[in-house]
Structure formats: structure tokens, C-alpha cells
Amino acid sequence: MNDIAHNLAQVRDKISAAATSCGRAPEEITLLAVSKTKPASAIEEAYAAGQRGFGENYVQEGVDKIRHFKDSGIADIQWHFIGPLQSNKSRLVAEHFDWCHTVDRLKIASRLSEQRPASLPPLNVLIQVNISDEQSKSGISLAELDALAAQVVELPGLCLRGLMAIPAPEADYERQFAVARQMAVAFDALKVRYPGVDTLSLGMSDDMQAAIAAGSTMVRIGTAIFGARDYTKN
Ligand SMILES: *Cc1c(COP(=O)(O)O)cnc(C)c1O
């Protein structure tokens, strides 16, 4: 087994263990492999090991990889845009990705909807919540969620699938869990209102257990699969 296949197997085992220990079925949690800054060859290794969902943070880099795989005839990868999105880049996301996790204002949502090609299914979107209320992070507050969700579900080019958050790092499990629960409560309420909602994108390497125990359905893992990132080359 190569390193990436080995790492993937370990991460999947961790997800299964975390799910089982809180009485959830491992299949309820989707692993998103975060491949930002990593070459297409690394994605190919993960793909060969059965991974199908990949997360990218930088629009142009993601589009280049998506084109590469489409050109090689590989059509069954789900590409998730998980980085901050500026409106001048929304068209590339709408035209190439399957999901966008970082919708946090109506302007971006409207643009993505208008720019989504009619030949493609609606773009799956998550509303990003700034759950730790950090000035520097993107995302809306929970108080703003209902109003934005009601607007997003009306947009024909989008399919509202749920919520995403990047909580502030916390070493303590109980605090990680408390924050993750706030997201899960908001997610459950949204699900009742909109039946298409089924995804809570929450949990990274350091808070995966707490996120899964709280109700996450999608964890985003990069380094533990692909190794450390080298930003000096970019
Ligand atoms: C980079 C990134 C991840 C993965 O981080 P790792 O520490 O490499 O596992 C997850 N979610 C988002 C939004 C990211 O930008």
C-alpha cells in the first residue's frame, strides 16, 4: 500500500471508531479529502484507494485539477469548493465544482445560481456559519441563518444541502463538543424546514471525534491523508 492509501485507511478507521463509539453508523459520515496545494498525482492515488470526494480551497488550482480529471475520462469525483469565495471568482466555481461549502451572503449565492450552467444539476451549497464568532473568519452568525437559508432555497441554480463551520481551535474535547452541538442543533432545525438538507460539514483532524459525536455528516481531512502542505512553492 502506498502512503496515501495507508493514510486513507487509517482516517477511515478513525471515523468508523468515532461513529461506533457514539452509536452512529460509520456510513453516516462522509470523508472529504482536502487536496489543496497537492498535485493531481496525489489525488490519483487517493482515487485508486476508493476516495471520491475532494475539497479544494483555491479556485484556479481546483479548476485546473477538475479539468485534468475530466480530460482523463474520470467523471465520478465530487469536487467541493471549501475556500473563501470572492464574487469575481464565483463563475469558475459555478461552472466546475459540484459543491460549495462557503456560501455566506446572498450576493454570492445569487451569482452562483445565475452562473450555474443549465446543463449541470444545481450546485450543492452549504451555508457557512461563523460559530466561534471570530472577526477574521467568514460565515454568518446563527441569528442570520434563517433569513439567508430562506433566500438560498429560492435560487434555481442551487440546492441547499446544509451547513458548514470551521470552529476556532480548542484543545479541550468538551469545548469542541459544545460548539459542534450548537451547529448540530441549527442543522437539525434546518433539516425539518427543508427536506433536501442532509449535510453538516464539520470536523477536521483535531476535532473530528467531537464533531462526529455531535452529529457531523462530513469531515474534512487534508494533512492526515496527503501529508504536510508546502506553501513555499505557490
Ligand atoms: C485545509 C482545510 C482543511 C483540512 O485541514 P488539515 O489540517 O490539512 O486536515 C479542512 N477544512 C478547510 C476549510 C480547510 O481549509
Ligand as a Chemical Component Dictionary entry (heavy atoms), coordinates in Angstrom:
data_LIG
# 
_chem_comp.id                   LIG 
_chem_comp.type                 NON-POLYMER 
_chem_comp.pdbx_formal_charge   0 
_chem_comp.three_letter_code    LIG 
# 
loop_
_chem_comp_atom.comp_id 
_chem_comp_atom.atom_id 
_chem_comp_atom.alt_atom_id 
_chem_comp_atom.type_symbol 
_chem_comp_atom.charge 
_chem_comp_atom.model_Cartn_x 
_chem_comp_atom.model_Cartn_y 
_chem_comp_atom.model_Cartn_z 
_chem_comp_atom.pdbx_ordinal 
LIG C1 C1 C 0 -7.264  22.969 4.790 1  
LIG C2 C2 C 0 -8.642  22.728 5.271 2  
LIG C3 C3 C 0 -8.999  21.523 5.887 3  
LIG C4 C4 C 0 -8.036  20.382 6.157 4  
LIG O1 O1 O 0 -7.042  20.753 7.041 5  
LIG P1 P1 P 0 -5.918  19.724 7.512 6  
LIG O2 O2 O 0 -5.384  20.353 8.743 7  
LIG O3 O3 O 0 -4.900  19.624 6.446 8  
LIG O4 O4 O 0 -6.556  18.405 7.763 9  
LIG C5 C5 C 0 -10.329 21.361 6.257 10 
LIG N1 N1 N 0 -11.257 22.325 6.056 11 
LIG C6 C6 C 0 -10.935 23.500 5.469 12 
LIG C7 C7 C 0 -11.991 24.525 5.271 13 
LIG C8 C8 C 0 -9.626  23.736 5.074 14 
LIG O5 O5 O 0 -9.322  24.908 4.511 15 
# 
loop_
_chem_comp_bond.comp_id 
_chem_comp_bond.atom_id_1 
_chem_comp_bond.atom_id_2 
_chem_comp_bond.value_order 
_chem_comp_bond.pdbx_ordinal 
LIG C1 C2 SING 1  
LIG C2 C3 SING 2  
LIG C2 C8 DOUB 3  
LIG C3 C4 SING 4  
LIG C3 C5 DOUB 5  
LIG C4 O1 SING 6  
LIG O1 P1 SING 7  
LIG P1 O2 DOUB 8  
LIG P1 O3 SING 9  
LIG P1 O4 SING 10 
LIG C5 N1 SING 11 
LIG N1 C6 DOUB 12 
LIG C6 C7 SING 13 
LIG C6 C8 SING 14 
LIG C8 O5 SING 15 
# 
